[in-house]
Amino acid sequence: MIFNYILKLLYLGRQWKELPIEKNKEGEQEIHYTRIYAAFRRYEAHGCFDAIFTGSVSQITSSLTLPQIITIGLLSGRSSEWEAQILSETT
């Protein structure tokens, strides 16, 4: 539940106080935004988001061919860095 709220916040681009939180049967918020923020800070401190990002990039790049990776690098302006890294990994 908490991670879903974090994803919602990142998607919406709102401040923590503005996060739309579901209500329980009594009409109260099911969780306070400060608990979600505390979990976010804990995940961040433990490197969870870095691991998720790195894993996602690894998954994507493992399915691409070298010309596709070079094209992506050209579009981002970082082609020489990426080419060197990819070439060193493939040799």
The first five atom37 places (N, CA, C, CB, O) and aatype in JSON, in Angstrom:
{
  "aatype": [12, 9, 13, 2, 18, 9, 10, 11, 10, 10, 18, 10, 7, 1, 5, 17, 11, 6, 10, 14, 9, 6, 11, 2, 11, 6, 7, 6, 5, 6, 9, 8, 18, 16, 1, 9, 18, 0, 0, 13, 1, 1, 18, 6, 0, 8, 7, 4, 13, 3, 0, 9, 13, 16, 7, 15, 19, 15, 5, 9, 16, 15, 15, 10, 16, 10, 14, 5, 9, 9, 16, 9, 7, 10, 10, 15, 7, 1, 15, 15, 6, 17, 6, 0, 5, 9, 10, 15, 6, 16, 16],
  "atom_mask": [
    [1, 1, 1, 1, 1],
    [1, 1, 1, 1, 1],
    [1, 1, 1, 1, 1],
    [1, 1, 1, 1, 1],
    [1, 1, 1, 1, 1],
    [1, 1, 1, 1, 1],
    [1, 1, 1, 1, 1],
    [1, 1, 1, 1, 1],
    [1, 1, 1, 1, 1],
    [1, 1, 1, 1, 1],
    [1, 1, 1, 1, 1],
    [1, 1, 1, 1, 1],
    [1, 1, 1, 0, 1],
    [1, 1, 1, 1, 1],
    [1, 1, 1, 1, 1],
    [1, 1, 1, 1, 1],
    [1, 1, 1, 1, 1],
    [1, 1, 1, 1, 1],
    [1, 1, 1, 1, 1],
    [1, 1, 1, 1, 1],
    [1, 1, 1, 1, 1],
    [1, 1, 1, 1, 1],
    [1, 1, 1, 1, 1],
    [1, 1, 1, 1, 1],
    [1, 1, 1, 1, 1],
    [1, 1, 1, 1, 1],
    [1, 1, 1, 0, 1],
    [1, 1, 1, 1, 1],
    [1, 1, 1, 1, 1],
    [1, 1, 1, 1, 1],
    [1, 1, 1, 1, 1],
    [1, 1, 1, 1, 1],
    [1, 1, 1, 1, 1],
    [1, 1, 1, 1, 1],
    [1, 1, 1, 1, 1],
    [1, 1, 1, 1, 1],
    [1, 1, 1, 1, 1],
    [1, 1, 1, 1, 1],
    [1, 1, 1, 1, 1],
    [1, 1, 1, 1, 1],
    [1, 1, 1, 1, 1],
    [1, 1, 1, 1, 1],
    [1, 1, 1, 1, 1],
    [1, 1, 1, 1, 1],
    [1, 1, 1, 1, 1],
    [1, 1, 1, 1, 1],
    [1, 1, 1, 0, 1],
    [1, 1, 1, 1, 1],
    [1, 1, 1, 1, 1],
    [1, 1, 1, 1, 1],
    [1, 1, 1, 1, 1],
    [1, 1, 1, 1, 1],
    [1, 1, 1, 1, 1],
    [1, 1, 1, 1, 1],
    [1, 1, 1, 0, 1],
    [1, 1, 1, 1, 1],
    [1, 1, 1, 1, 1],
    [1, 1, 1, 1, 1],
    [1, 1, 1, 1, 1],
    [1, 1, 1, 1, 1],
    [1, 1, 1, 1, 1],
    [1, 1, 1, 1, 1],
    [1, 1, 1, 1, 1],
    [1, 1, 1, 1, 1],
    [1, 1, 1, 1, 1],
    [1, 1, 1, 1, 1],
    [1, 1, 1, 1, 1],
    [1, 1, 1, 1, 1],
    [1, 1, 1, 1, 1],
    [1, 1, 1, 1, 1],
    [1, 1, 1, 1, 1],
    [1, 1, 1, 1, 1],
    [1, 1, 1, 0, 1],
    [1, 1, 1, 1, 1],
    [1, 1, 1, 1, 1],
    [1, 1, 1, 1, 1],
    [1, 1, 1, 0, 1],
    [1, 1, 1, 1, 1],
    [1, 1, 1, 1, 1],
    [1, 1, 1, 1, 1],
    [1, 1, 1, 1, 1],
    [1, 1, 1, 1, 1],
    [1, 1, 1, 1, 1],
    [1, 1, 1, 1, 1],
    [1, 1, 1, 1, 1],
    [1, 1, 1, 1, 1],
    [1, 1, 1, 1, 1],
    [1, 1, 1, 1, 1],
    [1, 1, 1, 1, 1],
    [1, 1, 1, 1, 1],
    [1, 1, 1, 1, 1]
  ],
  "atom_positions": [
    [[0.82, -1.19, 0.0], [0.0, 0.0, 0.0], [0.88, 1.26, 0.0], [-0.94, -0.01, 1.21], [0.64, 2.18, -0.78]],
    [[1.88, 1.3, 0.87], [2.73, 2.49, 0.97], [3.48, 2.73, -0.33], [3.73, 2.35, 2.12], [3.55, 3.87, -0.8]],
    [[4.04, 1.67, -0.92], [4.79, 1.85, -2.16], [3.88, 2.35, -3.28], [5.45, 0.53, -2.57], [4.31, 3.15, -4.11]],
    [[2.64, 1.91, -3.31], [1.69, 2.4, -4.32], [1.44, 3.9, -4.17], [0.37, 1.63, -4.23], [1.32, 4.62, -5.15]],
    [[1.35, 4.35, -2.92], [1.19, 5.79, -2.69], [2.43, 6.57, -3.13], [0.89, 6.06, -1.21], [2.31, 7.68, -3.65]],
    [[3.59, 6.0, -2.92], [4.82, 6.66, -3.38], [4.82, 6.77, -4.9], [6.08, 5.88, -2.9], [5.15, 7.82, -5.45]],
    [[4.43, 5.69, -5.58], [4.35, 5.74, -7.04], [3.33, 6.77, -7.5], [3.99, 4.36, -7.6], [3.57, 7.49, -8.47]],
    [[2.2, 6.83, -6.81], [1.16, 7.81, -7.16], [1.7, 9.23, -7.01], [-0.09, 7.62, -6.29], [1.47, 10.08, -7.87]],
    [[2.41, 9.48, -5.91], [2.98, 10.81, -5.68], [3.96, 11.19, -6.78], [3.68, 10.86, -4.31], [3.92, 12.31, -7.3]],
    [[4.84, 10.25, -7.14], [5.82, 10.53, -8.19], [5.13, 10.78, -9.53], [6.82, 9.37, -8.32], [5.55, 11.64, -10.3]],
    [[4.08, 10.02, -9.8], [3.34, 10.19, -11.06], [2.62, 11.54, -11.1], [2.32, 9.05, -11.24], [2.66, 12.24, -12.11]],
    [[1.97, 11.89, -10.0], [1.19, 13.13, -9.96], [2.06, 14.37, -9.83], [0.21, 13.09, -8.83], [1.67, 15.45, -10.28]],
    [[3.24, 14.23, -9.23], [4.12, 15.37, -9.06], [3.62, 16.38, -8.04], [0.0, 0.0, 0.0], [3.87, 17.58, -8.17]],
    [[2.93, 15.89, -7.04], [2.38, 16.78, -6.02], [3.26, 16.81, -4.79], [0.97, 16.36, -5.65], [4.21, 16.03, -4.67]],
    [[2.93, 17.71, -3.89], [3.59, 17.75, -2.59], [2.99, 16.64, -1.71], [3.44, 19.15, -1.91], [1.89, 16.17, -1.98]],
    [[3.72, 16.25, -0.69], [3.26, 15.16, 0.18], [1.89, 15.45, 0.79], [4.27, 14.91, 1.29], [1.04, 14.56, 0.86]],
    [[1.67, 16.69, 1.22], [0.39, 17.05, 1.84], [-0.78, 16.94, 0.87], [0.46, 18.46, 2.4], [-1.92, 16.75, 1.29]],
    [[-0.5, 17.05, -0.42], [-1.55, 17.04, -1.42], [-1.86, 15.64, -1.97], [-1.17, 17.94, -2.56], [-2.71, 15.49, -2.85]],
    [[-1.17, 14.63, -1.46], [-1.35, 13.27, -1.95], [-2.77, 12.79, -1.65], [-0.32, 12.32, -1.31], [-3.18, 12.79, -0.49]],
    [[-3.53, 12.39, -2.67], [-4.89, 11.9, -2.42], [-4.84, 10.51, -1.77], [-5.72, 11.85, -3.74], [-4.36, 9.55, -2.37]],
    [[-5.34, 10.43, -0.54], [-5.29, 9.18, 0.23], [-6.71, 8.66, 0.4], [-4.6, 9.4, 1.61], [-7.63, 9.41, 0.73]],
    [[-6.86, 7.36, 0.18], [-8.16, 6.72, 0.29], [-8.69, 6.82, 1.72], [-8.08, 5.25, -0.15], [-7.92, 6.95, 2.68]],
    [[-10.0, 6.75, 1.85], [-10.66, 6.77, 3.16], [-11.01, 5.35, 3.58], [-11.94, 7.67, 3.13], [-11.28, 4.49, 2.74]],
    [[-11.02, 5.1, 4.9], [-11.44, 3.79, 5.41], [-12.95, 3.81, 5.64], [-10.69, 3.43, 6.72], [-13.63, 4.75, 5.25]],
    [[-13.47, 2.76, 6.27], [-14.92, 2.64, 6.49], [-15.48, 3.76, 7.36], [-15.24, 1.31, 7.11], [-16.64, 4.15, 7.23]],
    [[-14.65, 4.26, 8.26], [-15.08, 5.34, 9.15], [-14.97, 6.72, 8.51], [-14.28, 5.31, 10.42], [-15.34, 7.72, 9.13]],
    [[-14.47, 6.79, 7.29], [-14.32, 8.05, 6.59], [-13.01, 8.77, 6.87], [0.0, 0.0, 0.0], [-12.82, 9.9, 6.44]],
    [[-12.1, 8.1, 7.58], [-10.8, 8.68, 7.88], [-9.78, 8.2, 6.86], [-10.35, 8.33, 9.31], [-9.95, 7.16, 6.24]],
    [[-8.71, 8.98, 6.69], [-7.64, 8.56, 5.79], [-7.06, 7.24, 6.29], [-6.54, 9.64, 5.69], [-6.84, 7.06, 7.49]],
    [[-6.81, 6.3, 5.33], [-6.3, 5.0, 5.74], [-4.86, 5.07, 6.26], [-6.38, 4.03, 4.59], [-4.43, 4.18, 6.99]],
    [[-4.13, 6.11, 5.89], [-2.76, 6.3, 6.35], [-2.43, 7.79, 6.24], [-1.75, 5.44, 5.52], [-2.94, 8.47, 5.36]],
    [[-1.61, 8.28, 7.13], [-1.24, 9.69, 7.09], [-0.06, 9.88, 6.13], [-0.88, 10.22, 8.52], [0.81, 9.01, 6.02]],
    [[-0.04, 11.0, 5.45], [1.02, 11.23, 4.47], [2.41, 11.21, 5.09], [0.79, 12.56, 3.77], [3.38, 10.89, 4.4]],
    [[2.54, 11.54, 6.37], [3.86, 11.54, 7.0], [4.42, 10.13, 7.14], [3.78, 12.2, 8.37], [5.64, 9.96, 7.11]],
    [[3.56, 9.12, 7.28], [4.04, 7.73, 7.33], [4.56, 7.31, 5.96], [2.92, 6.77, 7.8], [5.54, 6.57, 5.86]],
    [[3.9, 7.77, 4.91], [4.34, 7.45, 3.55], [5.68, 8.13, 3.28], [3.29, 7.9, 2.5], [6.58, 7.54, 2.7]],
    [[5.8, 9.39, 3.71], [7.05, 10.13, 3.54], [8.18, 9.45, 4.3], [6.88, 11.59, 4.0], [9.29, 9.33, 3.79]],
    [[7.91, 9.01, 5.53], [8.94, 8.34, 6.34], [9.41, 7.06, 5.65], [8.39, 8.02, 7.75], [10.6, 6.76, 5.63]],
    [[8.48, 6.31, 5.08], [8.85, 5.09, 4.35], [9.68, 5.44, 3.12], [7.59, 4.28, 3.94], [10.66, 4.76, 2.82]],
    [[9.29, 6.49, 2.42], [10.04, 6.94, 1.25], [11.48, 7.26, 1.63], [9.37, 8.17, 0.62], [12.42, 6.83, 0.95]],
    [[11.67, 8.02, 2.71], [13.02, 8.38, 3.16], [13.82, 7.14, 3.56], [12.94, 9.37, 4.35], [15.03, 7.06, 3.3]],
    [[13.15, 6.17, 4.19], [13.82, 4.94, 4.6], [14.26, 4.15, 3.36], [12.89, 4.07, 5.49], [15.39, 3.66, 3.29]],
    [[13.36, 4.02, 2.38], [13.7, 3.31, 1.14], [14.86, 4.01, 0.44], [12.47, 3.24, 0.19], [15.78, 3.36, -0.06]],
    [[14.81, 5.33, 0.41], [15.86, 6.12, -0.25], [17.2, 5.92, 0.46], [15.48, 7.61, -0.26], [18.23, 5.76, -0.2]],
    [[17.19, 5.94, 1.78], [18.43, 5.78, 2.55], [19.06, 4.4, 2.35], [18.15, 6.0, 4.04], [20.28, 4.26, 2.39]],
    [[18.23, 3.39, 2.13], [18.73, 2.03, 1.93], [19.07, 1.74, 0.46], [17.69, 1.03, 2.42], [19.51, 0.63, 0.14]],
    [[18.89, 2.71, -0.42], [19.26, 2.54, -1.81], [18.27, 1.75, -2.64], [0.0, 0.0, 0.0], [18.61, 1.26, -3.72]],
    [[17.05, 1.62, -2.16], [16.03, 0.83, -2.87], [15.71, 1.42, -4.25], [14.76, 0.74, -2.04], [15.59, 0.68, -5.23]],
    [[15.58, 2.73, -4.32], [15.22, 3.35, -5.59], [16.37, 3.24, -6.6], [14.85, 4.82, -5.38], [16.13, 3.06, -7.8]],
    [[17.59, 3.36, -6.13], [18.75, 3.17, -7.01], [18.76, 1.75, -7.56], [20.06, 3.48, -6.26], [19.04, 1.54, -8.74]],
    [[18.48, 0.78, -6.71], [18.46, -0.63, -7.14], [17.35, -0.88, -8.16], [18.28, -1.56, -5.92], [17.55, -1.59, -9.14]],
    [[16.19, -0.29, -7.92], [15.08, -0.45, -8.87], [15.44, 0.16, -10.22], [13.79, 0.2, -8.32], [15.21, -0.44, -11.27]],
    [[16.01, 1.37, -10.19], [16.39, 2.04, -11.43], [17.47, 1.26, -12.18], [16.88, 3.46, -11.15], [17.37, 1.05, -13.39]],
    [[18.49, 0.82, -11.45], [19.58, 0.07, -12.07], [19.08, -1.23, -12.67], [20.68, -0.22, -11.05], [19.46, -1.6, -13.78]],
    [[18.22, -1.93, -11.94], [17.65, -3.17, -12.46], [16.81, -2.95, -13.7], [0.0, 0.0, 0.0], [16.86, -3.74, -14.64]],
    [[16.03, -1.87, -13.7], [15.2, -1.56, -14.87], [16.05, -1.25, -16.08], [14.28, -0.37, -14.56], [15.78, -1.74, -17.18]],
    [[17.09, -0.43, -15.9], [17.97, -0.08, -17.01], [18.7, -1.32, -17.52], [18.99, 1.0, -16.59], [18.84, -1.5, -18.73]],
    [[19.16, -2.17, -16.62], [19.84, -3.4, -17.03], [18.91, -4.29, -17.84], [20.36, -4.16, -15.8], [19.32, -4.86, -18.85]],
    [[17.67, -4.4, -17.4], [16.68, -5.23, -18.1], [16.43, -4.68, -19.51], [15.36, -5.28, -17.31], [16.35, -5.44, -20.48]],
    [[16.3, -3.37, -19.61], [16.02, -2.76, -20.92], [17.23, -2.9, -21.84], [15.66, -1.27, -20.75], [17.08, -3.31, -23.0]],
    [[18.42, -2.57, -21.34], [19.59, -2.59, -22.2], [20.0, -4.01, -22.59], [20.75, -1.9, -21.52], [20.65, -4.2, -23.62]],
    [[19.64, -5.0, -21.79], [20.0, -6.37, -22.15], [19.23, -6.85, -23.38], [19.75, -7.32, -20.98], [19.66, -7.78, -24.07]],
    [[18.09, -6.23, -23.65], [17.29, -6.64, -24.8], [17.58, -5.79, -26.04], [15.82, -6.57, -24.46], [17.03, -6.06, -27.11]],
    [[18.43, -4.75, -25.91], [18.73, -3.9, -27.05], [20.01, -4.36, -27.75], [18.88, -2.44, -26.6], [20.88, -4.99, -27.14]],
    [[20.09, -4.04, -29.02], [21.32, -4.31, -29.77], [22.24, -3.1, -29.64], [21.01, -4.62, -31.26], [21.81, -2.02, -29.25]],
    [[23.5, -3.28, -29.97], [24.47, -2.19, -29.87], [24.05, -0.96, -30.69], [25.84, -2.67, -30.33], [24.16, 0.15, -30.18]],
    [[23.58, -1.11, -31.95], [23.15, 0.09, -32.7], [22.0, 0.84, -32.02], [22.73, -0.31, -34.1], [21.94, 2.07, -32.07]],
    [[21.08, 0.09, -31.38], [19.99, 0.76, -30.67], [20.52, 1.55, -29.47], [18.93, -0.27, -30.21], [20.06, 2.66, -29.21]],
    [[21.46, 0.97, -28.75], [22.04, 1.64, -27.59], [22.78, 2.9, -28.02], [22.98, 0.69, -26.82], [22.7, 3.94, -27.37]],
    [[23.51, 2.8, -29.14], [24.24, 3.97, -29.65], [23.26, 5.06, -30.05], [25.13, 3.59, -30.85], [23.51, 6.24, -29.79]],
    [[22.14, 4.68, -30.68], [21.12, 5.65, -31.08], [20.54, 6.35, -29.86], [20.01, 4.96, -31.87], [20.35, 7.56, -29.88]],
    [[20.26, 5.6, -28.81], [19.75, 6.2, -27.58], [20.78, 7.16, -27.01], [19.38, 5.11, -26.55], [20.43, 8.24, -26.53]],
    [[22.04, 6.77, -27.05], [23.11, 7.64, -26.57], [23.21, 8.91, -27.37], [0.0, 0.0, 0.0], [23.44, 9.99, -26.82]],
    [[23.04, 8.8, -28.69], [23.09, 10.0, -29.54], [21.95, 10.95, -29.2], [23.02, 9.62, -31.02], [22.13, 12.16, -29.16]],
    [[20.77, 10.39, -28.94], [19.63, 11.21, -28.61], [19.81, 11.91, -27.26], [18.36, 10.37, -28.6], [19.31, 13.02, -27.05]],
    [[20.51, 11.25, -26.35], [20.7, 11.84, -25.02], [21.94, 12.71, -24.94], [20.78, 10.74, -23.98], [22.15, 13.41, -23.95]],
    [[22.78, 12.68, -25.98], [24.01, 13.45, -25.97], [25.13, 12.78, -25.2], [0.0, 0.0, 0.0], [26.14, 13.42, -24.92]],
    [[24.98, 11.5, -24.86], [25.98, 10.79, -24.09], [26.51, 9.57, -24.84], [25.4, 10.37, -22.75], [26.92, 8.59, -24.21]],
    [[26.5, 9.62, -26.15], [26.84, 8.43, -26.94], [28.25, 7.92, -26.68], [26.68, 8.73, -28.4], [28.45, 6.71, -26.58]],
    [[29.23, 8.81, -26.57], [30.6, 8.34, -26.41], [30.79, 7.61, -25.09], [31.58, 9.51, -26.51], [31.5, 6.6, -25.03]],
    [[30.15, 8.1, -24.01], [30.23, 7.42, -22.72], [29.59, 6.04, -22.8], [29.56, 8.25, -21.62], [30.15, 5.05, -22.34]],
    [[28.4, 5.99, -23.4], [27.67, 4.73, -23.48], [28.38, 3.75, -24.39], [26.25, 4.97, -23.98], [28.5, 2.56, -24.06]],
    [[28.86, 4.23, -25.53], [29.56, 3.33, -26.45], [30.75, 2.69, -25.75], [30.03, 4.08, -27.7], [30.94, 1.48, -25.84]],
    [[31.53, 3.48, -25.05], [32.72, 2.94, -24.36], [32.3, 1.91, -23.32], [33.52, 4.09, -23.69], [32.93, 0.86, -23.2]],
    [[31.26, 2.2, -22.59], [30.81, 1.26, -21.57], [30.29, -0.04, -22.18], [29.72, 1.89, -20.71], [30.66, -1.12, -21.74]],
    [[29.46, 0.08, -23.2], [28.88, -1.12, -23.83], [29.98, -1.93, -24.51], [27.79, -0.72, -24.86], [30.01, -3.16, -24.4]],
    [[30.86, -1.26, -25.21], [31.94, -1.99, -25.9], [32.83, -2.7, -24.9], [32.77, -1.04, -26.76], [33.29, -3.81, -25.17]],
    [[33.09, -2.09, -23.75], [33.93, -2.74, -22.76], [33.22, -3.95, -22.14], [34.33, -1.74, -21.66], [33.87, -4.92, -21.75]],
    [[31.9, -3.9, -22.06], [31.14, -5.02, -21.49], [31.01, -6.16, -22.49], [29.75, -4.55, -21.05], [30.93, -7.32, -22.09]],
    [[31.0, -5.86, -23.77], [30.81, -6.92, -24.78], [32.11, -7.58, -25.2], [30.13, -6.35, -26.0], [32.08, -8.62, -25.85]],
    [[33.25, -7.0, -24.84], [34.52, -7.61, -25.23], [35.16, -8.35, -24.08], [35.46, -6.57, -25.76], [36.23, -8.92, -24.24]]
  ]
}
